[in-house]
Amino acid sequence: MALTKVGPKYQVTIPKEAREAVGLAVGDLVDATPTKDGVLLRPQAVIPKSALAALQQQATRSGTDKLSRREIAAEIAAVRQEKPQRSA
């Protein structure tokens, strides 16, 4: 067991062993759920809205409402690689 301290802004540092065990990286989101034993932190995957739109277009092009996991992963990866557009 590794102890960690709650900081002044209620922030905690997740010990290295725990981060590595679940594959957490800087900037990742976690869900904090209160339980009878404490707080459960679970990594969360976030899909950009633009990726959802791309998935809908892909489903429409394929003529089906279902896509394979591979197709979904490819569309999400493509959207994440796009550079954000800057406003003028």
Disulfide bonds with the S-S distance in Angstrom:
none
